[in-house]
Amino acid sequence: AVDRLALVLRFDPALAPVILSMADRALLAPGYRHRCQVAIHLLRGDAYRGLGRETEAADAYQEAMRALAARSTVKE
């Protein structure tokens, strides 16, 4: 679903607040799948950037980097 939301955001940037809300709720959802965490944070960063909120966008991108680093160190 994250990839679809990313495409929707690119086609209609006015939906950034709705998409951001959905991404934030996905991070808090019970049973949340950690392997999607990087993509969700990237989506959040893009949504924040579309809203002109560069500080929040940078924070979301940093969260994506941390999630990616954590994912690569977890043994499955």
N, CA, C and O atoms as a Tripos MOL2 file, in Angstrom:
@<TRIPOS>MOLECULE
protein
  304   303    76     0     0
PROTEIN
NO_CHARGES

@<TRIPOS>ATOM
      1 N           0.8180   -1.1990    0.0000 N.3       1 ALA1
      2 CA          0.0000    0.0000    0.0000 C.3       1 ALA1
      3 C           0.8620    1.2640    0.0000 C.2       1 ALA1
      4 O           0.4460    2.2990   -0.5200 O.2       1 ALA1
      5 N           2.0530    1.1830    0.5770 N.am      2 VAL2
      6 CA          2.9130    2.3590    0.6510 C.3       2 VAL2
      7 C           3.2950    2.8320   -0.7460 C.2       2 VAL2
      8 O           3.3200    4.0350   -1.0090 O.2       2 VAL2
      9 N           3.5900    1.9070   -1.6330 N.am      3 ASP3
     10 CA          3.9640    2.3050   -2.9890 C.3       3 ASP3
     11 C           2.8110    2.9950   -3.7100 C.2       3 ASP3
     12 O           3.0310    3.9270   -4.4850 O.2       3 ASP3
     13 N           1.5990    2.5470   -3.4630 N.am      4 ARG4
     14 CA          0.4390    3.1920   -4.0800 C.3       4 ARG4
     15 C           0.2490    4.6080   -3.5320 C.2       4 ARG4
     16 O          -0.0420    5.5410   -4.2810 O.2       4 ARG4
     17 N           0.4130    4.7520   -2.2340 N.am      5 LEU5
     18 CA          0.2860    6.0870   -1.6400 C.3       5 LEU5
     19 C           1.3560    7.0280   -2.1800 C.2       5 LEU5
     20 O           1.0960    8.2120   -2.3940 O.2       5 LEU5
     21 N           2.5500    6.5070   -2.3980 N.am      6 ALA6
     22 CA          3.6210    7.3370   -2.9500 C.3       6 ALA6
     23 C           3.2550    7.8230   -4.3510 C.2       6 ALA6
     24 O           3.5220    8.9740   -4.6990 O.2       6 ALA6
     25 N           2.6540    6.9630   -5.1450 N.am      7 LEU7
     26 CA          2.2150    7.3650   -6.4800 C.3       7 LEU7
     27 C           1.0890    8.3860   -6.4180 C.2       7 LEU7
     28 O           1.0810    9.3530   -7.1810 O.2       7 LEU7
     29 N           0.1410    8.1780   -5.5160 N.am      8 VAL8
     30 CA         -0.9530    9.1340   -5.3520 C.3       8 VAL8
     31 C          -0.3960   10.5010   -4.9730 C.2       8 VAL8
     32 O          -0.8430   11.5250   -5.4910 O.2       8 VAL8
     33 N           0.5690   10.5140   -4.0790 N.am      9 LEU9
     34 CA          1.1820   11.7730   -3.6550 C.3       9 LEU9
     35 C           1.8280   12.4890   -4.8380 C.2       9 LEU9
     36 O           1.7350   13.7110   -4.9540 O.2       9 LEU9
     37 N           2.4690   11.7430   -5.6970 N.am     10 ARG10
     38 CA          3.1170   12.3620   -6.8580 C.3      10 ARG10
     39 C           2.1040   12.8890   -7.8760 C.2      10 ARG10
     40 O           2.3450   13.9080   -8.5240 O.2      10 ARG10
     41 N           0.9760   12.1980   -8.0150 N.am     11 PHE11
     42 CA         -0.0420   12.6530   -8.9590 C.3      11 PHE11
     43 C          -0.8860   13.7990   -8.4070 C.2      11 PHE11
     44 O          -1.3730   14.6410   -9.1620 O.2      11 PHE11
     45 N          -1.0570   13.8250   -7.0780 N.am     12 ASP12
     46 CA         -1.8770   14.8790   -6.4780 C.3      12 ASP12
     47 C          -1.2590   15.3270   -5.1530 C.2      12 ASP12
     48 O          -1.6610   14.8480   -4.0920 O.2      12 ASP12
     49 N          -0.2880   16.2390   -5.2040 N.am     13 PRO13
     50 CA          0.3920   16.7040   -3.9930 C.3      13 PRO13
     51 C          -0.5500   17.3370   -2.9640 C.2      13 PRO13
     52 O          -0.1940   17.4390   -1.7900 O.2      13 PRO13
     53 N          -1.7330   17.7580   -3.3830 N.am     14 ALA14
     54 CA         -2.6880   18.3420   -2.4390 C.3      14 ALA14
     55 C          -3.1710   17.3140   -1.4140 C.2      14 ALA14
     56 O          -3.7060   17.6810   -0.3670 O.2      14 ALA14
     57 N          -2.9830   16.0390   -1.7130 N.am     15 LEU15
     58 CA         -3.3890   14.9840   -0.7780 C.3      15 LEU15
     59 C          -2.3260   14.6920    0.2890 C.2      15 LEU15
     60 O          -2.4790   13.7530    1.0710 O.2      15 LEU15
     61 N          -1.2690   15.4750    0.3250 N.am     16 ALA16
     62 CA         -0.1780   15.2500    1.2860 C.3      16 ALA16
     63 C          -0.6660   15.1400    2.7310 C.2      16 ALA16
     64 O          -0.2240   14.2320    3.4350 O.2      16 ALA16
     65 N          -1.5550   16.0180    3.2100 N.am     17 PRO17
     66 CA         -1.9950   15.8770    4.6090 C.3      17 PRO17
     67 C          -2.7020   14.5510    4.8920 C.2      17 PRO17
     68 O          -2.5010   13.9570    5.9510 O.2      17 PRO17
     69 N          -3.5180   14.0920    3.9640 N.am     18 VAL18
     70 CA         -4.2270   12.8240    4.1410 C.3      18 VAL18
     71 C          -3.2470   11.6600    4.1120 C.2      18 VAL18
     72 O          -3.3270   10.7530    4.9410 O.2      18 VAL18
     73 N          -2.3380   11.6870    3.1730 N.am     19 ILE19
     74 CA         -1.3510   10.6170    3.0470 C.3      19 ILE19
     75 C          -0.4380   10.5880    4.2650 C.2      19 ILE19
     76 O          -0.0850    9.5140    4.7530 O.2      19 ILE19
     77 N          -0.0570   11.7530    4.7550 N.am     20 LEU20
     78 CA          0.7730   11.8250    5.9570 C.3      20 LEU20
     79 C           0.0460   11.2190    7.1500 C.2      20 LEU20
     80 O           0.6410   10.4810    7.9350 O.2      20 LEU20
     81 N          -1.2220   11.5270    7.2840 N.am     21 SER21
     82 CA         -2.0180   10.9560    8.3700 C.3      21 SER21
     83 C          -2.0860    9.4390    8.2710 C.2      21 SER21
     84 O          -1.9720    8.7400    9.2780 O.2      21 SER21
     85 N          -2.2720    8.9350    7.0630 N.am     22 MET22
     86 CA         -2.3330    7.4850    6.8710 C.3      22 MET22
     87 C          -0.9910    6.8290    7.1920 C.2      22 MET22
     88 O          -0.9500    5.7620    7.8050 O.2      22 MET22
     89 N           0.0860    7.4570    6.7860 N.am     23 ALA23
     90 CA          1.4220    6.9060    7.0620 C.3      23 ALA23
     91 C           1.6980    6.8980    8.5590 C.2      23 ALA23
     92 O           2.2380    5.9280    9.0920 O.2      23 ALA23
     93 N           1.3290    7.9730    9.2320 N.am     24 ASP24
     94 CA          1.5410    8.0320   10.6830 C.3      24 ASP24
     95 C           0.7220    6.9680   11.4090 C.2      24 ASP24
     96 O           1.2010    6.3490   12.3600 O.2      24 ASP24
     97 N          -0.5120    6.7600   10.9570 N.am     25 ARG25
     98 CA         -1.3400    5.7190   11.5760 C.3      25 ARG25
     99 C          -0.7700    4.3330   11.3140 C.2      25 ARG25
    100 O          -0.8620    3.4550   12.1720 O.2      25 ARG25
    101 N          -0.1890    4.1270   10.1500 N.am     26 ALA26
    102 CA          0.4030    2.8210    9.8320 C.3      26 ALA26
    103 C           1.5510    2.5010   10.7760 C.2      26 ALA26
    104 O           1.7390    1.3480   11.1620 O.2      26 ALA26
    105 N           2.3200    3.5190   11.1480 N.am     27 LEU27
    106 CA          3.4400    3.2980   12.0660 C.3      27 LEU27
    107 C           2.9670    2.9130   13.4670 C.2      27 LEU27
    108 O           3.6870    2.2420   14.2060 O.2      27 LEU27
    109 N           1.7620    3.3370   13.8270 N.am     28 LEU28
    110 CA          1.2300    3.0690   15.1660 C.3      28 LEU28
    111 C           0.3250    1.8430   15.2140 C.2      28 LEU28
    112 O          -0.0920    1.4310   16.2970 O.2      28 LEU28
    113 N           0.0170    1.2590   14.0730 N.am     29 ALA29
    114 CA         -0.9310    0.1520   14.0100 C.3      29 ALA29
    115 C          -0.3870   -1.0980   14.6850 C.2      29 ALA29
    116 O           0.7900   -1.4300   14.5450 O.2      29 ALA29
    117 N          -1.2700   -1.7980   15.4280 N.am     30 PRO30
    118 CA         -0.8540   -3.0810   15.9990 C.3      30 PRO30
    119 C          -0.5570   -4.0620   14.8670 C.2      30 PRO30
    120 O          -1.2500   -4.0730   13.8490 O.2      30 PRO30
    121 N           0.4480   -4.8620   15.0440 N.am     31 GLY31
    122 CA          0.8300   -5.8160   14.0180 C.3      31 GLY31
    123 C           1.5700   -5.1700   12.8620 C.2      31 GLY31
    124 O           1.7170   -5.7710   11.7980 O.2      31 GLY31
    125 N           2.0300   -3.9610   13.0670 N.am     32 TYR32
    126 CA          2.7610   -3.2040   12.0520 C.3      32 TYR32
    127 C           3.9900   -4.0010   11.6110 C.2      32 TYR32
    128 O           4.7200   -4.5360   12.4460 O.2      32 TYR32
    129 N           4.2110   -4.0780   10.3240 N.am     33 ARG33
    130 CA          5.3310   -4.8420    9.7790 C.3      33 ARG33
    131 C           6.5520   -3.9460    9.6500 C.2      33 ARG33
    132 O           6.5320   -2.9600    8.9120 O.2      33 ARG33
    133 N           7.6020   -4.2870   10.3620 N.am     34 HIS34
    134 CA          8.7920   -3.4500   10.3990 C.3      34 HIS34
    135 C           9.5270   -3.3590    9.0670 C.2      34 HIS34
    136 O          10.2730   -2.4060    8.8410 O.2      34 HIS34
    137 N           9.3340   -4.3190    8.1970 N.am     35 ARG35
    138 CA         10.0430   -4.2500    6.9240 C.3      35 ARG35
    139 C           9.5260   -3.1220    6.0330 C.2      35 ARG35
    140 O          10.2110   -2.7250    5.0910 O.2      35 ARG35
    141 N           8.3350   -2.6020    6.3120 N.am     36 CYS36
    142 CA          7.7730   -1.4790    5.5520 C.3      36 CYS36
    143 C           8.1740   -0.1320    6.1400 C.2      36 CYS36
    144 O           7.8890    0.9130    5.5550 O.2      36 CYS36
    145 N           8.8240   -0.1540    7.2790 N.am     37 GLN37
    146 CA          9.1360    1.0720    8.0040 C.3      37 GLN37
    147 C           9.9500    2.0540    7.1700 C.2      37 GLN37
    148 O           9.6740    3.2530    7.2060 O.2      37 GLN37
    149 N          10.9270    1.5890    6.4320 N.am     38 VAL38
    150 CA         11.7570    2.4770    5.6200 C.3      38 VAL38
    151 C          10.8850    3.1990    4.5990 C.2      38 VAL38
    152 O          10.9680    4.4200    4.4600 O.2      38 VAL38
    153 N          10.0560    2.4520    3.8890 N.am     39 ALA39
    154 CA          9.2040    3.0450    2.8630 C.3      39 ALA39
    155 C           8.2100    4.0360    3.4610 C.2      39 ALA39
    156 O           7.9470    5.0830    2.8690 O.2      39 ALA39
    157 N           7.6660    3.7210    4.6100 N.am     40 ILE40
    158 CA          6.7040    4.6340    5.2410 C.3      40 ILE40
    159 C           7.3840    5.9380    5.6320 C.2      40 ILE40
    160 O           6.8220    7.0140    5.4330 O.2      40 ILE40
    161 N           8.5830    5.8500    6.1830 N.am     41 HIS41
    162 CA          9.2900    7.0800    6.5500 C.3      41 HIS41
    163 C           9.6760    7.8980    5.3200 C.2      41 HIS41
    164 O           9.6450    9.1280    5.3600 O.2      41 HIS41
    165 N          10.0370    7.2270    4.2320 N.am     42 LEU42
    166 CA         10.3160    7.9530    2.9870 C.3      42 LEU42
    167 C           9.0600    8.6640    2.4880 C.2      42 LEU42
    168 O           9.1230    9.8160    2.0580 O.2      42 LEU42
    169 N           7.9310    7.9810    2.5460 N.am     43 LEU43
    170 CA          6.6680    8.5780    2.1460 C.3      43 LEU43
    171 C           6.3400    9.7840    3.0190 C.2      43 LEU43
    172 O           5.9030   10.8210    2.5210 O.2      43 LEU43
    173 N           6.5540    9.6390    4.3240 N.am     44 ARG44
    174 CA          6.3200   10.7630    5.2400 C.3      44 ARG44
    175 C           7.2080   11.9450    4.8750 C.2      44 ARG44
    176 O           6.7510   13.0880    4.8660 O.2      44 ARG44
    177 N           8.4710   11.6740    4.5770 N.am     45 GLY45
    178 CA          9.3820   12.7480    4.1940 C.3      45 GLY45
    179 C           8.9270   13.4590    2.9390 C.2      45 GLY45
    180 O           8.9840   14.6860    2.8590 O.2      45 GLY45
    181 N           8.4770   12.6970    1.9590 N.am     46 ASP46
    182 CA          7.9830   13.3010    0.7200 C.3      46 ASP46
    183 C           6.7290   14.1390    0.9740 C.2      46 ASP46
    184 O           6.5740   15.2210    0.4090 O.2      46 ASP46
    185 N           5.8390   13.6350    1.8230 N.am     47 ALA47
    186 CA          4.6140   14.3860    2.1380 C.3      47 ALA47
    187 C           4.9480   15.6840    2.8660 C.2      47 ALA47
    188 O           4.4180   16.7440    2.5340 O.2      47 ALA47
    189 N           5.8240   15.5950    3.8530 N.am     48 TYR48
    190 CA          6.2360   16.8130    4.5670 C.3      48 TYR48
    191 C           6.8930   17.8060    3.6090 C.2      48 TYR48
    192 O           6.6240   19.0050    3.6720 O.2      48 TYR48
    193 N           7.7370   17.3120    2.7410 N.am     49 ARG49
    194 CA          8.4100   18.1940    1.7810 C.3      49 ARG49
    195 C           7.3810   18.8760    0.8750 C.2      49 ARG49
    196 O           7.5070   20.0630    0.5730 O.2      49 ARG49
    197 N           6.3760   18.1320    0.4500 N.am     50 GLY50
    198 CA          5.3170   18.6940   -0.3790 C.3      50 GLY50
    199 C           4.5320   19.7800    0.3290 C.2      50 GLY50
    200 O           3.9710   20.6700   -0.3100 O.2      50 GLY50
    201 N           4.4940   19.7030    1.6520 N.am     51 LEU51
    202 CA          3.8140   20.7130    2.4570 C.3      51 LEU51
    203 C           4.7350   21.8790    2.8030 C.2      51 LEU51
    204 O           4.3230   22.8270    3.4720 O.2      51 LEU51
    205 N           5.9820   21.8050    2.3460 N.am     52 GLY52
    206 CA          6.9420   22.8670    2.6440 C.3      52 GLY52
    207 C           7.5230   22.7890    4.0410 C.2      52 GLY52
    208 O           8.0650   23.7730    4.5450 O.2      52 GLY52
    209 N           7.4150   21.6400    4.6650 N.am     53 ARG53
    210 CA          7.9050   21.4520    6.0380 C.3      53 ARG53
    211 C           9.2240   20.6810    5.9870 C.2      53 ARG53
    212 O           9.2820   19.4860    6.2780 O.2      53 ARG53
    213 N          10.2720   21.3980    5.6110 N.am     54 GLU54
    214 CA         11.5770   20.7860    5.3570 C.3      54 GLU54
    215 C          12.2030   20.1510    6.6050 C.2      54 GLU54
    216 O          12.8600   19.1150    6.5000 O.2      54 GLU54
    217 N          12.0110   20.7450    7.7640 N.am     55 THR55
    218 CA         12.5840   20.1840    8.9960 C.3      55 THR55
    219 C          11.9820   18.8200    9.2890 C.2      55 THR55
    220 O          12.7030   17.8670    9.5840 O.2      55 THR55
    221 N          10.6520   18.7240    9.2070 N.am     56 GLU56
    222 CA          9.9830   17.4490    9.4450 C.3      56 GLU56
    223 C          10.3520   16.4310    8.3670 C.2      56 GLU56
    224 O          10.4930   15.2420    8.6530 O.2      56 GLU56
    225 N          10.5070   16.9000    7.1330 N.am     57 ALA57
    226 CA         10.9150   16.0050    6.0410 C.3      57 ALA57
    227 C          12.2960   15.4250    6.3320 C.2      57 ALA57
    228 O          12.5100   14.2220    6.1840 O.2      57 ALA57
    229 N          13.2220   16.2690    6.7410 N.am     58 ALA58
    230 CA         14.5750   15.7970    7.0520 C.3      58 ALA58
    231 C          14.5490   14.7890    8.1990 C.2      58 ALA58
    232 O          15.2720   13.7930    8.1720 O.2      58 ALA58
    233 N          13.7110   15.0510    9.2070 N.am     59 ASP59
    234 CA         13.5790   14.1070   10.3240 C.3      59 ASP59
    235 C          13.0450   12.7630    9.8430 C.2      59 ASP59
    236 O          13.5300   11.7150   10.2700 O.2      59 ASP59
    237 N          12.0500   12.7850    8.9580 N.am     60 ALA60
    238 CA         11.4840   11.5380    8.4380 C.3      60 ALA60
    239 C          12.5170   10.7730    7.6220 C.2      60 ALA60
    240 O          12.5970    9.5480    7.7140 O.2      60 ALA60
    241 N          13.3060   11.4820    6.8260 N.am     61 TYR61
    242 CA         14.3520   10.8200    6.0450 C.3      61 TYR61
    243 C          15.4170   10.2150    6.9640 C.2      61 TYR61
    244 O          15.9480    9.1430    6.6730 O.2      61 TYR61
    245 N          15.7300   10.8910    8.0630 N.am     62 GLN62
    246 CA         16.6760   10.3320    9.0370 C.3      62 GLN62
    247 C          16.0990    9.0660    9.6740 C.2      62 GLN62
    248 O          16.8200    8.0940    9.9000 O.2      62 GLN62
    249 N          14.7980    9.0850    9.9610 N.am     63 GLU63
    250 CA         14.1460    7.8810   10.5010 C.3      63 GLU63
    251 C          14.2400    6.7280    9.5000 C.2      63 GLU63
    252 O          14.4500    5.5790    9.8900 O.2      63 GLU63
    253 N          14.0850    7.0330    8.2220 N.am     64 ALA64
    254 CA         14.2180    6.0000    7.1880 C.3      64 ALA64
    255 C          15.6250    5.4120    7.1950 C.2      64 ALA64
    256 O          15.7940    4.1990    7.0770 O.2      64 ALA64
    257 N          16.6280    6.2670    7.3310 N.am     65 MET65
    258 CA         18.0170    5.7770    7.3740 C.3      65 MET65
    259 C          18.2460    4.9010    8.6010 C.2      65 MET65
    260 O          18.8920    3.8570    8.5090 O.2      65 MET65
    261 N          17.7180    5.3220    9.7510 N.am     66 ARG66
    262 CA         17.8700    4.5090   10.9670 C.3      66 ARG66
    263 C          17.1600    3.1650   10.8160 C.2      66 ARG66
    264 O          17.6860    2.1300   11.2260 O.2      66 ARG66
    265 N          15.9800    3.1840   10.2340 N.am     67 ALA67
    266 CA         15.2290    1.9380   10.0400 C.3      67 ALA67
    267 C          15.9610    1.0090    9.0730 C.2      67 ALA67
    268 O          15.9790   -0.2070    9.2620 O.2      67 ALA67
    269 N          16.5550    1.5840    8.0540 N.am     68 LEU68
    270 CA         17.3020    0.7760    7.0920 C.3      68 LEU68
    271 C          18.5290    0.1550    7.7620 C.2      68 LEU68
    272 O          18.8290   -1.0210    7.5550 O.2      68 LEU68
    273 N          19.2260    0.9440    8.5580 N.am     69 ALA69
    274 CA         20.3970    0.4270    9.2670 C.3      69 ALA69
    275 C          19.9970   -0.6690   10.2440 C.2      69 ALA69
    276 O          20.6940   -1.6770   10.3560 O.2      69 ALA69
    277 N          18.8920   -0.4900   10.9480 N.am     70 ALA70
    278 CA         18.4270   -1.4890   11.9050 C.3      70 ALA70
    279 C          18.0000   -2.7660   11.1940 C.2      70 ALA70
    280 O          18.2440   -3.8690   11.6830 O.2      70 ALA70
    281 N          17.3710   -2.6130   10.0540 N.am     71 ARG71
    282 CA         16.9160   -3.7710    9.2870 C.3      71 ARG71
    283 C          18.0820   -4.6090    8.7790 C.2      71 ARG71
    284 O          17.9970   -5.8360    8.7250 O.2      71 ARG71
    285 N          19.1540   -3.9510    8.4120 N.am     72 SER72
    286 CA         20.2980   -4.6890    7.8630 C.3      72 SER72
    287 C          21.1030   -5.3940    8.9400 C.2      72 SER72
    288 O          21.9210   -6.2610    8.6290 O.2      72 SER72
    289 N          20.8870   -5.0380   10.2110 N.am     73 THR73
    290 CA         21.6250   -5.6900   11.2740 C.3      73 THR73
    291 C          20.8120   -6.7800   11.9800 C.2      73 THR73
    292 O          21.3580   -7.5300   12.7890 O.2      73 THR73
    293 N          19.5200   -6.8710   11.6800 N.am     74 VAL74
    294 CA         18.6600   -7.8830   12.3040 C.3      74 VAL74
    295 C          18.8100   -9.1930   11.5570 C.2      74 VAL74
    296 O          18.7140   -9.2430   10.3310 O.2      74 VAL74
    297 N          19.0480  -10.2590   12.3220 N.am     75 LYS75
    298 CA         19.1550  -11.5840   11.7190 C.3      75 LYS75
    299 C          17.7520  -12.1660   11.5950 C.2      75 LYS75
    300 O          16.9880  -12.1920   12.5600 O.2      75 LYS75
    301 N          17.4290  -12.6330   10.3900 N.am     76 GLU76
    302 CA         16.0980  -13.2260   10.1860 C.3      76 GLU76
    303 C          16.1890  -14.7070   10.0600 C.2      76 GLU76
    304 O          15.1710  -15.3760    9.8840 O.2      76 GLU76
@<TRIPOS>BOND
     1     1     2 1
     2     2     3 1
     3     3     4 2
     4     3     5 am
     5     5     6 1
     6     6     7 1
     7     7     8 2
     8     7     9 am
     9     9    10 1
    10    10    11 1
    11    11    12 2
    12    11    13 am
    13    13    14 1
    14    14    15 1
    15    15    16 2
    16    15    17 am
    17    17    18 1
    18    18    19 1
    19    19    20 2
    20    19    21 am
    21    21    22 1
    22    22    23 1
    23    23    24 2
    24    23    25 am
    25    25    26 1
    26    26    27 1
    27    27    28 2
    28    27    29 am
    29    29    30 1
    30    30    31 1
    31    31    32 2
    32    31    33 am
    33    33    34 1
    34    34    35 1
    35    35    36 2
    36    35    37 am
    37    37    38 1
    38    38    39 1
    39    39    40 2
    40    39    41 am
    41    41    42 1
    42    42    43 1
    43    43    44 2
    44    43    45 am
    45    45    46 1
    46    46    47 1
    47    47    48 2
    48    47    49 am
    49    49    50 1
    50    50    51 1
    51    51    52 2
    52    51    53 am
    53    53    54 1
    54    54    55 1
    55    55    56 2
    56    55    57 am
    57    57    58 1
    58    58    59 1
    59    59    60 2
    60    59    61 am
    61    61    62 1
    62    62    63 1
    63    63    64 2
    64    63    65 am
    65    65    66 1
    66    66    67 1
    67    67    68 2
    68    67    69 am
    69    69    70 1
    70    70    71 1
    71    71    72 2
    72    71    73 am
    73    73    74 1
    74    74    75 1
    75    75    76 2
    76    75    77 am
    77    77    78 1
    78    78    79 1
    79    79    80 2
    80    79    81 am
    81    81    82 1
    82    82    83 1
    83    83    84 2
    84    83    85 am
    85    85    86 1
    86    86    87 1
    87    87    88 2
    88    87    89 am
    89    89    90 1
    90    90    91 1
    91    91    92 2
    92    91    93 am
    93    93    94 1
    94    94    95 1
    95    95    96 2
    96    95    97 am
    97    97    98 1
    98    98    99 1
    99    99   100 2
   100    99   101 am
   101   101   102 1
   102   102   103 1
   103   103   104 2
   104   103   105 am
   105   105   106 1
   106   106   107 1
   107   107   108 2
   108   107   109 am
   109   109   110 1
   110   110   111 1
   111   111   112 2
   112   111   113 am
   113   113   114 1
   114   114   115 1
   115   115   116 2
   116   115   117 am
   117   117   118 1
   118   118   119 1
   119   119   120 2
   120   119   121 am
   121   121   122 1
   122   122   123 1
   123   123   124 2
   124   123   125 am
   125   125   126 1
   126   126   127 1
   127   127   128 2
   128   127   129 am
   129   129   130 1
   130   130   131 1
   131   131   132 2
   132   131   133 am
   133   133   134 1
   134   134   135 1
   135   135   136 2
   136   135   137 am
   137   137   138 1
   138   138   139 1
   139   139   140 2
   140   139   141 am
   141   141   142 1
   142   142   143 1
   143   143   144 2
   144   143   145 am
   145   145   146 1
   146   146   147 1
   147   147   148 2
   148   147   149 am
   149   149   150 1
   150   150   151 1
   151   151   152 2
   152   151   153 am
   153   153   154 1
   154   154   155 1
   155   155   156 2
   156   155   157 am
   157   157   158 1
   158   158   159 1
   159   159   160 2
   160   159   161 am
   161   161   162 1
   162   162   163 1
   163   163   164 2
   164   163   165 am
   165   165   166 1
   166   166   167 1
   167   167   168 2
   168   167   169 am
   169   169   170 1
   170   170   171 1
   171   171   172 2
   172   171   173 am
   173   173   174 1
   174   174   175 1
   175   175   176 2
   176   175   177 am
   177   177   178 1
   178   178   179 1
   179   179   180 2
   180   179   181 am
   181   181   182 1
   182   182   183 1
   183   183   184 2
   184   183   185 am
   185   185   186 1
   186   186   187 1
   187   187   188 2
   188   187   189 am
   189   189   190 1
   190   190   191 1
   191   191   192 2
   192   191   193 am
   193   193   194 1
   194   194   195 1
   195   195   196 2
   196   195   197 am
   197   197   198 1
   198   198   199 1
   199   199   200 2
   200   199   201 am
   201   201   202 1
   202   202   203 1
   203   203   204 2
   204   203   205 am
   205   205   206 1
   206   206   207 1
   207   207   208 2
   208   207   209 am
   209   209   210 1
   210   210   211 1
   211   211   212 2
   212   211   213 am
   213   213   214 1
   214   214   215 1
   215   215   216 2
   216   215   217 am
   217   217   218 1
   218   218   219 1
   219   219   220 2
   220   219   221 am
   221   221   222 1
   222   222   223 1
   223   223   224 2
   224   223   225 am
   225   225   226 1
   226   226   227 1
   227   227   228 2
   228   227   229 am
   229   229   230 1
   230   230   231 1
   231   231   232 2
   232   231   233 am
   233   233   234 1
   234   234   235 1
   235   235   236 2
   236   235   237 am
   237   237   238 1
   238   238   239 1
   239   239   240 2
   240   239   241 am
   241   241   242 1
   242   242   243 1
   243   243   244 2
   244   243   245 am
   245   245   246 1
   246   246   247 1
   247   247   248 2
   248   247   249 am
   249   249   250 1
   250   250   251 1
   251   251   252 2
   252   251   253 am
   253   253   254 1
   254   254   255 1
   255   255   256 2
   256   255   257 am
   257   257   258 1
   258   258   259 1
   259   259   260 2
   260   259   261 am
   261   261   262 1
   262   262   263 1
   263   263   264 2
   264   263   265 am
   265   265   266 1
   266   266   267 1
   267   267   268 2
   268   267   269 am
   269   269   270 1
   270   270   271 1
   271   271   272 2
   272   271   273 am
   273   273   274 1
   274   274   275 1
   275   275   276 2
   276   275   277 am
   277   277   278 1
   278   278   279 1
   279   279   280 2
   280   279   281 am
   281   281   282 1
   282   282   283 1
   283   283   284 2
   284   283   285 am
   285   285   286 1
   286   286   287 1
   287   287   288 2
   288   287   289 am
   289   289   290 1
   290   290   291 1
   291   291   292 2
   292   291   293 am
   293   293   294 1
   294   294   295 1
   295   295   296 2
   296   295   297 am
   297   297   298 1
   298   298   299 1
   299   299   300 2
   300   299   301 am
   301   301   302 1
   302   302   303 1
   303   303   304 2
@<TRIPOS>SUBSTRUCTURE
     1 ALA1         2 RESIDUE 1 A ALA
     2 VAL2         6 RESIDUE 1 A VAL
     3 ASP3        10 RESIDUE 1 A ASP
     4 ARG4        14 RESIDUE 1 A ARG
     5 LEU5        18 RESIDUE 1 A LEU
     6 ALA6        22 RESIDUE 1 A ALA
     7 LEU7        26 RESIDUE 1 A LEU
     8 VAL8        30 RESIDUE 1 A VAL
     9 LEU9        34 RESIDUE 1 A LEU
    10 ARG10       38 RESIDUE 1 A ARG
    11 PHE11       42 RESIDUE 1 A PHE
    12 ASP12       46 RESIDUE 1 A ASP
    13 PRO13       50 RESIDUE 1 A PRO
    14 ALA14       54 RESIDUE 1 A ALA
    15 LEU15       58 RESIDUE 1 A LEU
    16 ALA16       62 RESIDUE 1 A ALA
    17 PRO17       66 RESIDUE 1 A PRO
    18 VAL18       70 RESIDUE 1 A VAL
    19 ILE19       74 RESIDUE 1 A ILE
    20 LEU20       78 RESIDUE 1 A LEU
    21 SER21       82 RESIDUE 1 A SER
    22 MET22       86 RESIDUE 1 A MET
    23 ALA23       90 RESIDUE 1 A ALA
    24 ASP24       94 RESIDUE 1 A ASP
    25 ARG25       98 RESIDUE 1 A ARG
    26 ALA26      102 RESIDUE 1 A ALA
    27 LEU27      106 RESIDUE 1 A LEU
    28 LEU28      110 RESIDUE 1 A LEU
    29 ALA29      114 RESIDUE 1 A ALA
    30 PRO30      118 RESIDUE 1 A PRO
    31 GLY31      122 RESIDUE 1 A GLY
    32 TYR32      126 RESIDUE 1 A TYR
    33 ARG33      130 RESIDUE 1 A ARG
    34 HIS34      134 RESIDUE 1 A HIS
    35 ARG35      138 RESIDUE 1 A ARG
    36 CYS36      142 RESIDUE 1 A CYS
    37 GLN37      146 RESIDUE 1 A GLN
    38 VAL38      150 RESIDUE 1 A VAL
    39 ALA39      154 RESIDUE 1 A ALA
    40 ILE40      158 RESIDUE 1 A ILE
    41 HIS41      162 RESIDUE 1 A HIS
    42 LEU42      166 RESIDUE 1 A LEU
    43 LEU43      170 RESIDUE 1 A LEU
    44 ARG44      174 RESIDUE 1 A ARG
    45 GLY45      178 RESIDUE 1 A GLY
    46 ASP46      182 RESIDUE 1 A ASP
    47 ALA47      186 RESIDUE 1 A ALA
    48 TYR48      190 RESIDUE 1 A TYR
    49 ARG49      194 RESIDUE 1 A ARG
    50 GLY50      198 RESIDUE 1 A GLY
    51 LEU51      202 RESIDUE 1 A LEU
    52 GLY52      206 RESIDUE 1 A GLY
    53 ARG53      210 RESIDUE 1 A ARG
    54 GLU54      214 RESIDUE 1 A GLU
    55 THR55      218 RESIDUE 1 A THR
    56 GLU56      222 RESIDUE 1 A GLU
    57 ALA57      226 RESIDUE 1 A ALA
    58 ALA58      230 RESIDUE 1 A ALA
    59 ASP59      234 RESIDUE 1 A ASP
    60 ALA60      238 RESIDUE 1 A ALA
    61 TYR61      242 RESIDUE 1 A TYR
    62 GLN62      246 RESIDUE 1 A GLN
    63 GLU63      250 RESIDUE 1 A GLU
    64 ALA64      254 RESIDUE 1 A ALA
    65 MET65      258 RESIDUE 1 A MET
    66 ARG66      262 RESIDUE 1 A ARG
    67 ALA67      266 RESIDUE 1 A ALA
    68 LEU68      270 RESIDUE 1 A LEU
    69 ALA69      274 RESIDUE 1 A ALA
    70 ALA70      278 RESIDUE 1 A ALA
    71 ARG71      282 RESIDUE 1 A ARG
    72 SER72      286 RESIDUE 1 A SER
    73 THR73      290 RESIDUE 1 A THR
    74 VAL74      294 RESIDUE 1 A VAL
    75 LYS75      298 RESIDUE 1 A LYS
    76 GLU76      302 RESIDUE 1 A GLU
